Amino acid sequence: MWVSVPAESRLHIKQATFSCFSDEFGPIRSASSNVLSRIALIEIPNNLWGDAINILHDTIVAQNPNHLRQTCLETLGYICEDIDQNSLASSSHLILTAVIHGMRVEETDLHLKKVACRALYNALDFCAPNFAKKDEFDYIMNVILEATNSGSEEVVLEVLAILTEIANFHYEKLHGYIQRIFQLTMVGIKSESEDIGKLCIEFWCTICDVESYIIEELRMAEEDNRPCSLKCFFFINGVLEYLIPVLTEEMTKQEDQEFYDHDEYTLPMASSICLNLIAVTVEDNILQHVMPFIEQHINSENWRFKEAAILAFGCILEGPTKYIKDTIIKALPVLINHLQTSTDIAVKDTASWTIGNVVKNHPSTISKNVEDLLSIMCLVAKTDQPRVASNACWVIHNIALEFKKSLSNPFVKHFDEVAGTLLQVSDRNDANEANLRTGAYEALNVVVDCSPSNVRESLVRLMEEICMRLEKTFVFLEQGQDTNIVADLQSLLCGVLLILLRKLSHSAISYCDRVMNLMLAMCSGKTGHEVADDALLTIDCVIDLTEKEGFGPYLERTMPFLGAGLSNWKAPSVVLISVGIISNLTRSLKVEELVVYLQPIVSKLLENLNNPKIDRSVFPHIFSCIGDLSLACGGAFEPHIPEVVQVLHNATKHIVLNEHSDEPEFIDYVNSLRQGILEAFTGLLLGMQDAGKSQILLNADFIDPIDAIVKNIASDHNRTDEVSRTALGLVGDIARCFGSPVRETVNSGAVHSLLSIYSQPNYDEQSNEVARWTQKMIANTVS
């Protein structure tokens, strides 16, 4: 540990490293900058280097050689990029002064100016106090904008990144500068530099994202009749008539068709993404500005203009709702004609994608012709080039999804035709290109999942076909075919099989033996590692289907793979699925069947809970699973209680003692962890109570962590209703089980605080019912 090195030694190392900042050899300066920034990231939060920022600041603003100042700026940027904001709160002014000094007009060293811009980008999180002062913000913005006149493309790119970041986090402060930024970005988009053009467009994409968010927040506040502090300046509305023509012009500058890469992030693609975001933000207001371009060029002889017009139409379908329906109805035959007759792959590709967007966003416009459209897409999927065929599969996918509950559901008549087509497409010799095979199977999944009730016999036939295809994959492996390709195919087939099992439900019972043999063969075969999650998910579905008949016959062969899944901590998804299967088995197996495997299962679960390297997302599910096991096994779980209770005690202490963040992701995690811990406590209590051994828990330090977590929940305004109900239910359970010995715990202020909240009539009936029952159980302990 660096902090354990003697202070004198640390100081000597820092001084020696800093002296290398003056070296004439660039790589030495760069390496020393990295070293010193790493030291600063350790020492500054631990209050071991109070003058670090002062040293860097003083060196930058003094008359020092440019390469020394540049290295200091580079180091400052590294520190700001990774350090906690609170650690440098008192130094924000020094940081800002240093980086702005390097960006001034008077600074002629362009490389230094670029490094200063990058440092400012990394330091923006520290600038909120300075940005709050109008004179300081104005000064900073003027320096930023003046830096674009440096003549250096690299500096301009850094400035544009800064402006985009400011737009994202300080949108409300841009009002006085949006005109200058608009002029800057218009020039940038048209410049010879594609990188500058893309970043200029990204600025406006960010404005769209922010304004869409604000507009939605304002709408929700109005619906809820509550105030909202956000204000939308509608910057994007103000530039529509100037920005959209520039974007559509750029969309006509595609690469030649032989070099055309649909996935490459080019300036035309950036323009189309921005156009889509504008449509989402301004909705119908976009039509008057973009439809003239579309109408003028959608039938152009020049493929670039034709493709750009079709793409523009596809990009605006997500926003407008009021005035676009008739336009779509008129445009659809044109799009289909281009798809069927064009000799330009880019035109056909974009036309098929746009038709998919029509179905996704405006399905009512195709309701009268949906069967014809479905037939056309089946033909295109079978015969056209892979990327066009892949889009056709996506159109079929969208039709199935959007017409699932419609009276005009075309799959009532055409299920067999479409399912057969998609299977044919998956067998095409070129199905590995453009994700065609994946697109075909994903479309088949949706077609099956959304299928009408009259196609059950077809689903059974499809089940037979999918099982046969899975069986053939093992032959492919024996023939030496590429393992990764076979694994991908097995994964896709498992996806279809899983949906078929769920759709057919108990009608698929006769296939369970065959399916289990296939899944276990996959787990033990050459592709086992790659397809473990798919096979385990399918096994989990079989457990659901065989709940009444029993999963017992498959248990002995399945448990080794479940054990391997629980141990595969580097693949959290596999661990989660395995934990879910264990929980499922507790509800479907007989106790005597489950108890045989209890010890190794609990050992692996606890091993994961004690593994500091495992993804924390699995913890709530493991705790919940432990509760399920205890509840199902009853007295047989007794040998595991001391270790389990200790782990629960430690987890509760971790929640109670650690500071909580207001980040939504962290709040969700803490609540899910609480829920898992509470479910574990509940399962232990009820399992031992059913076995007549509940007193064991009073001797295992069982009550104190429950008391602690209930108090923690009651004091947290970010708790969820589900967590609060579970906590109250557990309090009622321990009151009923233990009576007067737990009177102090169940009568705590935290418990009564939760009861007073959740017994109010404005809460849902479930919450009220739990609160009433818990109050009754507590009253019994007092009496």
N, C-alpha and C positions, 0 to 999 in steps of 0.2 A: 504493500500500500504506500502510495506517494506521501500521504500525510504523516506516516510513521518515520520518514526520513528526517534526520535532525535539521533544524531550521537553518543552521549555517550552511549545511550541504545543499539544501534546496536553494538558498540564496545564491550560492556560488554557481550552481547549474543554470539558474535563470540569467544571471549576469553573463555567463559564458555563451549561452544561447542567444541572448540579445545582441551580444557583440558580433555574432554572425550575420545580423541584419545588414551590416555595412559591407559584407563581402561582395566582391565584384562578380562572383560566379552565381548566376541566377538559381540553379538547383539547390545550392547551399542555403541561400536566403529563403527559398520556398520550404525546404525541410525544417529550417529553424523556426519559421513562422508556424508550421504545423505543431512542432514540439511545444513552443511557448503557449500557443492557444490551448493545447491539451492541458498544460499545467494550470493555466488560468481557469479553465473550466472546473478543475478540482479545487483550487485554492480560493477563488473568489467566493463561492457559496459557503465555504467554511471559514470565512473571515481571516484568511491567512495571507492575503496579498491585497491590502487596502488601496495601494497606490498604482495598481496595474493599469487602470484606464488613464490615470493622470500621466503616467510615463508615456503611453502610446499617444495621447492627445498632445502633450508638449513636444514630442518629437515630430509629429505631423505638421503642426502649425509653425514650427521654427524654421529657420533658413538652413535646412539640412539637405544633403544630396537627395535627389529624387528617388533613387532606388531604395534608400533607407526609409523615406516617408511612405513609399509604396508598400514596402514590406510591413510597416506598422499598420497601414490601412487594411492590408490583407489579413493580418492577425486580428485586428478589431472586428473585421467581418466574420471570421471564423468563430470568434467568441460570441458575437451577437446571434449567430445562426443557431447555436446549440444550447446556450445558457438559459436558465430559468429567468423569466422577466423580472421577478422580484429581487433577484440578486444584484441587478444593476439599476434599480429604480432611482437611486440617488445620483447615478452617473449619467443619466440620459442626456443632460445638457452638454456635458463634455463629449459624449459620443457623437451627438448631432453636430456640434461645432467642428469636430475633427473631420467628419466625412464631408460636410458641406464645404469646408476649407479646400478639400481636394477636388471639389466639383466646380469651383468658381470659374468665371470667365477668364480671370487672370492666369489660371492654371493652363500651361501650354503643353505639359507632358500628357499626351492622350492616353497612354497606358495607365498612368497614375490616375487619371480622371475616370477611366473605366473601372479600376479597382475601387475607387471611392464610391462610384455608383453602386457597385455590387455590395459594398459595405453598408450603404444606406438602405438598400433593399433588405438586407438581413437585420438592420436595426429598426425597421419601421414599427415593430411591436413596442419599442421603447419610446416611440415618439408621441404617444397619445397626449401626455401632458403638454408638450410643445405645440401640438396641433390644436389644442384647445384654445390657445392664445392666437387671435387673428393675425397680429403683426408678425409673429414667428412663423405661422403657417404660410402667410403671404410671401415672406422672405424665402422660405424653403421651396415653395412651389416655383417662384421665379428662378431660383438657381437651377432647379430640376429642368424647367422648360428651356432655359438658356443653354443648358448643356447639349441640347439637340442641334445647336448651331456649330458644334465642334468640328464637323466634317468627318467624324469617325463613325463608321457603321457600328462598330462594337459599342461605342458609348451610347448611340441612339437606341440600340437594342436593350441596353441596361436601363435607360430612362423609360422606355416603353413598359418594361417589366415593373418598374417602380410605379408608374401611373396606373397600371392595371391593378396592382396591389392596393393602392390608395383608393381606387374606385370600389374595390371589394370591401374594404374595412372603414373607409372614411368618405363614403359616397356623398353624404350630406354637406361636405365641405367643398365639393367641386363646382358649386354653382357659379362662382365668379371666374372659373377657369375653363369651363366646358367649351367655350367658343374657340379658345386658343388650341385646346387639345383636339377639337374637331378639325381645325385647319391642318394641324400637324399630322393627324392620322389620314386625312384625305390625300395629302401629298405622299405620305408613306406607303399607302396602298398602291398608288400608281407608280411608285419608284421602281428602279431596276432591281432592287434587293427584295427577293421573295421573303426572306426572313423578317425584314422590317415590315413588309406588307402583312404577313401573318400575325405579327404581334400587334399591329394597329387594329386588325380585325378582332383579335382577342380582347382588346380593350372594350370594344363595343359589345362583344359577347358577354363580358363581365357586367357591363351596364345593364344589359337585358336580364341577366340572372338576378341582379340586385333589385331591379325595378319589378320584375315578376314576383319576387318574394315580398316586397313591400306592398304591392297591389293586393296580393293574396291575404297578407296580414290585415290590411285595412278592410278588406271584404269580410273577413271572419270577425273582426272587431265590431263592424256594423251589424252583422247578424246576431252577435252575442250582446249587442247594446252595451259595449264597454269602450273606454278610451284606448287610443293607440298613439304612442309617441312618435311613430315613424312618419316620415313625410316623403312623398314621391314627387320628384321634380320633372318627371316625364321627359328626360333628356332624349330618349330614343325617338319619341314622337316628334320632337323638334328637328331631327336630322333625317327623317324618313325620305323626303323628296330629293335629298342630296346623296345620302348613303346608299340607298337601294340601287340606283343606276350604276354606281361604281361597283357594287357587289356583283350585279348581274353581268356587267362587262367582264369582270375578272373570271366569272364562271364560264365564259366562252373561250378561255385560254388553256384548254386541256392539252395534255401531251398527245402526240400522234398515237393513233390507235394501236400500233404495234408495240408501243412503249407504255400504253395506258395501264396504270395500276390503280384499281378501284380503292385499295386500302391505303395508298400513300397519302400522307397529309400534305397536300399541295395548297397553293393559294386558291385555286378554284374550289377545293373541298372546304377550306376555311371559310370562304365566302358563302357557300351553301349552308354550312352549320350556323353561321351568323344570321342568315336569312330565316332559317327555321326558328332561331331564338327570338328574332324580331317579331315573327308571326305569333309566337306564343305570348309575347309581351303586349303587343298592340292589337292583337286579334283582327277584327274586320278592317281596321284602319289601314292595314297593309295592302288591301286589294287594289285600291286606286293607283298605287305606286308600282306594283309589280305586274298586274294583269296586262298592261300595254306591251311590255316586253314579251310576255308569254304568248299573247295572241299574235304578235308580229313574227315570232320565230319558231313556233311549235311545228310548223310545216316547212321550215326552211330547207333549201337544197344543201346548205352547208351543215354537215353533221354536228359541228361544234355548237352552232347556234341552236340547232334543233335539240340536242342533248341538254344544253344549258336551260332552255325554255321548259323542257319536261322536268328537269331536276328542280327548277325554281317552283314549278307547280307542286311537285311532291313535297317540297320543303315548307310550303305555307298551309298545308292541309290541317296541321295540328292546332292552329290558332283560331281562324275565323269560324263562326258558327251561324251567323244570321243571313249572310248574303251569298254564300258560296255554293249552296246545294245545286241550284240550276246550272252554275258554271261547271260543276263536276259532271253532271248528267250529260252536258254537251261535250265535255272533254273526253269522257271515257271511251267512246268509239274511236276517237283519234289515237288515244294511247294504245288501245288494243290493235289498231291497224299498224301502228309503228312496231309494236311487239311482233306481229305476225309477218310483216313484209319488209322491214328495214334490213339492209345488208350491213349496217354498222353495229358492231357488237356493243359499243358504248350506249347507243340509242336504245337498243333492245333491253340492255341491262337496266338502264334508268327507267324505262317505261314499265318494266315488270315491277321494279321497286316502288314506283309511284302508284301503280294499281294496288299493290299491297297496302300502301298508306291510305288510299281511298277506302278500302275495306275496313281497315283498322279504325279510322277516325270518322268515317261517314257511311256506315254500312247500309243505312236506309236508301242511299242513292243507287244501290245495285240490287235491291230486293226483287225487282221485277225480272231481272236478267241473271240472277245468281246461278241458275243451273247452266246456262250457256257459258258464263264466265268460268265456272268450275270445269266444264269440259275443255275449254280452251287451255286452262292452266294445266290440266292433266296431260294434254298433248305437248305443250311447251316443256313440261318437266321431263317427259320421256325423250324428246327429240332435240331440244335446243342445246346450245353450248352450256357447260357446267354452271357458270355464274348466273346465266339467265334462268336456267332450270332451277337453280337454288332459290332464286327469287320467286319463281312460280310455286315452289313448295311452301314458301312463306305466305303467299297469297292463299293457298289452300288452308294453311294453318289458321290464318285470320278469319277466313270464311267459317271454318268449324267453330271457332271461338265466338264470333259475333252472332252466329245464327243458332246457337245451342238451344235457346228457348223460343226461337221464332216459329211461327206457324208455317213459314215457308222454308224450314230447314231442308236444304237440298240432300242431306245425307239420309233422309228417310228413303229416298229412291236410289241414291248413288253411292251408298257406303261401300259396297263390294268393289265397284269400279274404282273409286278413289284409293281405297286401301291396297288394291291390287296394283294400281299405278305406282303408288309410293314404294311398294316392295320392288317393283321393276326398276324404278329409278335408283334404289339403293344398290341394285346389282349391275348398274351401268359400269362399263370398263373404265370410264373416267370419273367415277363417283368419288374418288379421293380428291379431286380438284374442287376448289371453291367451296369446300365444306358441303358438297352436294349430298353425300351419304348421310352426314349428320342432319342436314336440313330435311331430308326425306323422312328419316326416323322421328325427328322432333315433330314434324307435321303429322305423322302417323299417330304419335302419342296423343296429340290434341284431338285428332279425328276420333280416336277410340274413346278418350275421356269425355268428349262432348257428344258421343253417339246417341241417337234416339233409342227408345225402348224396343223398337221392332226389329233390331238387328242382333239380338242375342245369339242366334244360331251362327251368324257371320263371325261374331266375336269368338265363339268356340272354335270355329275353323281356323281363325287367325291365331288362336292360342296354339293349336297344333302346328301351324306353319312356323311360328316363332320358336317353339321348342325344337323343331327339326333343324332350324337354322343354327340354334345354339349348339346342338349336338354336332353339327358339321364343323363348328369352329375348332373342336378338338382334333378333327381330322386335319384341318389346316395346320395346326401346330405340329402334328406328327409328320406332315409333309415338309416341314422346315420353313413355313411362311413367317414373315416378320412378326415377332412377338408383340411389338407395339401396335401394329395394325390390327392384329387379331384381338388384342385387349380392348382397343377402341370399339371394334365390332361387338364384342361381348358386352361391353358397357351399354352400347346403344340398344342391343336386343334385351338386356335386362330392364332397361327403361320401359320398353313396350310391354314386357312380361309383367312388370310390377303394376302398370296401369290396367292391364287385362285382368289380373288377379283381383284388384280392387273393384273393377267394374262388374266382373262376373260374380264376385263374392262367393257365396256357398255353392254356386253352380260350378265353380272351379275346383271343388274339393277333390274330384277324381284325378286332377293333374298334380296334386301336391307331392305325391311320391316322385314323379318325374322331375318336377321343378326342384325339389330338394336334392335329388341326385345330381342335377345339373349345377346347382349352386355350390354344393360341397366339392364337386369335381373342379369347378372354377377356383375355389379357395385353395385347393391342394395342387393345382396345376401350375404351369409355367407363368401364367398371367396373374397368379393369385395376389401378388402385391399390388398390381395396378387396378384390379377390379374388386378388391376386398369390400369397399364401401357399397358398391352396387349389389354384390352377392348378399351381403349382410342385410341390406334394406329389403331385398326380396324375401330372405328368410324371415325377417320380422313380419312381413305381410302374411307369410304362411302360418306363422304363430297365431295371428289374428283369425285366420280362416279356420284353423283346427282347434279353436278354443274349446268347443264342446267335445270333439272327438279326442283331443289330447295331442300334444306335440311330443309326448314321451318316446315314441319309436325313433325319432330323429335325434334325440337329445345327446346320446353318447357320441355320435359322429360330429355333432355340431359344436360341442363344448370346447374342443381344442382350438377351433377357429375363433370362437368368442374370446377365449383366453388370450390368443395372439392379438386380437383386436384391442382388448383392454391394455395390453402391454405396448401397443404401437403408439407411444405418446408423441412421437414426432409427426403423426397424422391425426390431429385433433378430431377431424370429422369421423374417422374410423372409431376412435375411442367413444365419441358421442353416440354413434349408432350402436356400438356394442353395449354401452350402458343402457341405452333405450331398450335393447333386446332383453337384457337381464330384468329390467323393470317389467317388461311385457310378460316374461316367463313367470314372474311371481304371481301373476294373475291367471295363468293358464295351466301351470303344472300342479300336480299333487304335491303336498308338503314332503312326502317321503322321497319323491323324485328330486325335488329342489335341494333338500338338505345334503344329499350326497356331494353336491358341488359347492356347498356354502363356504367352506373354509378357503379354497383357492380363489373363489370370487371375491370374498371380503378382503383377502390379502392383496389382490391386485388393485381393488378400489382404493384401499388405504395407501398402497404404494404410490398410486397416482396423486393422491391428496398431499403426500409428503414430497413429491417431486417438484423442485423449484423451477425446472425447465419446461414443464408442461404448460400448454396454453390455459390460462385461467378460466376460459369460457366453459371448460368441462366441469369445474368444481360444483356449481349449483346442481347439475344433473347427477353427479356422483352422490352428493349428500341425499338428494331425493331418492335415489336408487337404494341407498343404505336403509332409508326409512321403509321402502317397499319390501326389502328383504326381511327386515325385522318383523314387520307386520305379518308377512306370509309364513315365516318360520317359527314365530312364537318363541317358546322356551328353548328351541334348538339354537337360537341366536345368542343365548346367555354367555358362552365363552368369549364372544367378541365385544361384549359391552364395555369393559374397562378401556380398551384401546380406542373404540369408536367414540366413547364419551370424551376421552382426552382430546381427540382430534376435533370434535365439535366445540369443546371448550376453547381450544386454541383459535379456531376459526372465528368464534364469537368475539374473543379478545381482539383479534385482528380488526374486525369491523368496528368495535367500540373505540379502540385506542387510536386508530389511524384517522388522519384528517380526510374529509370527504370533499371531492371536487364537485363543482356545479356543472361540469361537462355532462351533457345528456347521456353519452355513452357510458360514463362512469356511474351515473345515477342508476341507469338500467341494470348495469352489472351488480351493483350493491344490492339492489332490490331482488334480483334473481338469486343472488347468494343467500340473502336472508330467507327467501322463500324455500330454498333447498335445505338450509339448516333447520328451519322450523319443521319442514316435512320429515326430516330425519329424526328430530326429537319426538314428533308425533308418532311416527312409526315405531320407534323404540318403546314409547310408553304404552301404546295400544297393544303391541305384540306381547310385551311382558305381562300386561294386565290380563289379556286373554289366556295366558298360560298360568295365571295365578302367581306370578313372580314379580309384581310391580315394586315390592319393597326393596328389591335388589338395586333399583335405580336411586333410591334415597341414600344408599351407601356408596354411590359412585359419583358423587359431586354433580348430580344431574340437574338440580334446581338452580344453582347459582348462575350458570351461563344462560338459562332461559330468562331469569330475572334481568340479566344484563342486556340481552338482545331486545327484550320487550321495552325496556327503558330507552334504549337506543332508537328503536322504531318510533316510539311515542314522541321523542324530541326532534325528529327529522321531518321537516315539511315536505321533503321529496319522497316520502314513503308512498307506496301504492296502496289502494284499497284492498287488493288481493293479499298483500303482505300483512296488512293490519288485521284483516279477517282471520287469516291463518294464525297470527299471534294470539288473538283473542280466543280462537277455538282451542289452541294449545293450553292457554291459561285455564279455560273451562275444564279441559280434560284432566289437568293435574289437580285442580280443585276437587273434581269428582273422584279421582283415583286415590288421592292422599289425605284429603280432608284437612283437619286442623293443623298438622305439622307444616303445611305450606300456607297457612293463613296470611302470614306477613307478605309473602311473595304475591299472592293473588289479590291482595288488598292494597297493593302499592298505588301511589299517586299516578304512575305511568299507566297502569291498567285502567284506573277510573277515568283518566283523561281520554283514552281511546274509547272507552264505553260511552262516555258522554257525547263523543262525536258521532259514533256509529249507531247509536240508538235514536238519533234524530230522524224525524219522519221524512226529511228531504233526501236521506240516503236510500239506496235500493233495498228491497225486501230481504235479499240474502244477507246484507250487512246487519239489518235490524234483527233478523232472526238469530244470527250468531251472537250479537250483543245481548239479546234477551236471555238466550240459553246460558251464556257465560255468567251473566248477573245472577241467574238462578243457582248455578253451581257454586259461585262465590258465597252467596247468601247461606247456602247449606253448610259451608265450612265455618261460618260465624256462629250459626245456631248450634 
